[in-house]
Every structure is written in C-alpha cells, then in structure tokens.
Amino acid sequence: MDAERGFVRPVLSGVRRPAAPAAAGPHPDARRTDAPRTGTRRPAAQLPRSRRPLAEAPVPETSSPWILMYHSVAVEDEDPYKLTVSPERFAEQIAWLHRRGRRGVSVRELMRARAAGRDDGLVGLTFDDGYADFGRYAVPILQAYGFTATAYVVADLLGRANDWDTEGPRKKLLTVQEVTDLAAAGWEIGSHGLGHRALPGLPADVLATQTRESRRALEEVVGGPVTGFCYPYGAVDLAATHAVRDAGYDYACAIAHSPLTGRYALPRCYVGDRDGAWRLRAKRGRHRLRDTVTELRRSRLAARARPEPAGRPEPKGRTAEGEGRTGGDPGAPARRPGEGGGARGRHPAAGPADGAGRGAERPGGGRAGHGRAAR
C-alpha cells in the first residue's frame, strides 16, 4: 500500500500466480483385493491404508493450530532483532506452503474453520505491529496464491513509527486510511494494544483500557468487529488472558507454548529471513512436539492438584504429621498458570523458542523486547 497514494500496489516482478494443482490419481499403495484367487487361501482382511502423507500425520485433538508469525516484509541492510524478511524470501516461503498443499489464512478464518472441523491444510499467517510494508510487499504475494492473513496494529500509533524498537531500524506503520482500505479488501485487522505495551503485571484497570479501548478504536477505523488480539512482545499471564476475554475478543495470539496455551494464548512459530523449506518443515514438526509436551505437562499438573483419596496408606518413610518424607507431596496444589512469569521473569519466547521470538531476552540483559533469531 502506497503511503502517499493510499492504495495497494505490487512492486515485485517475477511473482507468478501458481498453476492449479493436478487432479489426484489412484493412491500408489492401493491394492486390488476383490479378484478371486484360485487354489490359494483367501487373504486375511486388511485395514485400509491412510491416504495422508507421512509428513501430514493426523494431529491430536488437543493440538493447537499452526500459525506463522511475521513482522516486516521489506529490504533492510541491518535488523538486529531479525524481524524483517526480504520480499524474495517471503515469496519462496509462501510458494513452499502452496506446494505442500497448504493455504494461508487469517486467524479469524482459521478458528472458524477449526470449529467446523474444516481446518485441514490451513495455516494461519500473522503480521505483528502493522508495518506499512505489509500492504506494499506482502499483500501482492499473498494475493497471487489466494492466501489471506491477519495484521495486528497498534491502535494509538497508526501512521507513526516503531519507536518501541530503540535499536532496530525505523519503520513506518500503517495509516488510518491504509488500515481502512485493507479491512475493506477482506484482510483481518486485529489489535496489538494501544501503545505496544507489555501486559503482564499491569493493574486491572490498565489491562481493561489496553484491551477494550484498542478494540473500540479499531472498530471505528475498520467499520466492523475486531475479534482478534495479539499480545505485545508475546508477553502473557493469566490476568492478561482474562482481560482479553472480558474485552470481547474471540481469540488471542501469544508466541510460546505454556500452561496458558489455548484460545486466548495461541502459540505461533517465528519466521525469519533464514527460514527456507527444510527449516519451515522442522518448525512444523517442532510445533507438534511442543503441543504434545504441553499436554503432558498439563496432565501432570492436574494429577498433582487432585487430592489423595481418603484412607490411602501412607508411603514408607512418611509419618502422619508429614515428618520424614522421602519425596514431594503428591497432594500439594500445582502452581497456578501464570504465576512466576510475566514481564518480570524470563519471557516465554526466550531461549530456543521460535528463533527470534518477540520478547526474548536480549543478549547481555536489558528490558524485554525483540529477541535475536536462534541459530
């Protein structure tokens, strides 16, 4: 979207609309079992083989949807936070998704399809902060493949710059008119708060203002409902999820898997300029693994939180008064989700989370912000 003229214009040459996929033929593993066999023993009945490729194995119902997290699509000489993806690399990544039989959609569409059981092959595409280059570079490439996406914008900073990134390149943000035009063209606009402020640890009234007022302001801009929220820096705690829910949002995006993972803390995979086909494939597998680990941890916490049944004999080495215990107390309540975390602790996306997860600790310390990409 041209900031001066206020319309979307493609600037990349060589971006071609992909050809329609060829009709699928018979499965290579299909076998004829109806032909009679003379003089031979009738074979035992066999279960039909799955027609789903190995790389697309069924995912447990407890899994979270696969959502990719982008920020800026532009050309930058230096980006210490590694949040910028070049237009050429972005085109390669979107083409890879298309070749794998996946279709990029907004999180709003993804959640609706998931509720109806029709999300197979869909992947959420998100763009944090609402950079102006979204309309100029990302939109034409996405349109070429019939993809959609969600742009999370900072309500009080439309038309300004990313002043919260003190060490990163200055980037212009979408203007009010550009956000209006994108919403009218069908792109989902979500809230990224009022001023890109981390929510954990804020008083209840400030949390309510950040979530409700940003939604109200954006609904006036887009002329319709705003149902999605994205936590600034990916930082989330239990109180923040409650504030987002109470503000009337339908879902919210975080970054890392955590005990809060769910509709109001959807995990996402960071995507950077170094991510080619094999790295994207690996991140998909890692996302599944983290879904499994998160569910196992939840089950363990739930088991620990359940009280011991009455009349259960005391384990050896333990007295009724609790003296002489040889291990942890299985009846002790589990730590509540969100305790010990938030803005004052280590950010959920720190370390090897999703490469350069937003909110990861910066090398050498410093306040929570954008992390560097994991090697």
Salt bridges, closest charged atoms under 4 A:
ASP2 OD2 - ARG5 NH1 2.99
ASP2 OD2 - ARG9 NH1 3.33
ASP29 OD2 - ARG49 NH1 3.85
ASP34 OD1 - ARG32 NH2 3.34
GLU56 OE2 - ARG100 NH2 3.74
GLU56 OE1 - ARG102 NH2 2.93
GLU76 OE2 - LYS171 NZ 2.91
GLU92 OE1 - ARG89 NH1 3.24
GLU109 OE2 - ARG103 NH2 3.06
ASP119 OD2 - ARG114 NH1 3.20
ASP120 OD1 - ARG52 NH1 3.30
ASP128 OD2 - HIS71 NE2 3.83
ASP128 OD1 - ARG268 NH1 2.78
ASP129 OD1 - HIS192 NE2 3.09
ASP129 OD1 - HIS196 NE2 3.10
ASP129 OD1 - ARG358 NH1 2.49
ASP163 OD1 - ARG170 NH1 3.49
ASP165 OD1 - HIS370 NE2 2.52
GLU167 OE2 - ARG362 NH1 3.68
GLU213 OE1 - ARG216 NE 2.88
GLU219 OE2 - ARG215 NE 3.11
GLU220 OE2 - ARG216 NH1 3.01
ASP246 OD1 - ARG245 NE 3.14
ASP250 OD2 - ARG263 NH2 2.90
ASP275 OD1 - ARG279 NE 2.64
ASP275 OD2 - LYS283 NZ 2.83
ASP291 OD1 - HIS257 NE2 2.90
ASP291 OD2 - HIS287 NE2 3.60
GLU295 OE1 - ARG298 NH1 3.93
GLU308 OE2 - ARG318 NH1 3.54
GLU314 OE1 - ARG318 NH1 3.78
ASP329 OD1 - ARG318 NH2 3.59
ASP329 OD2 - ARG325 NH1 3.88
GLU339 OE2 - ARG336 NE 2.49
ASP354 OD1 - ARG286 NH2 3.14
ASP354 OD1 - ARG290 NH1 3.21
GLU361 OE1 - ARG346 NH1 2.95
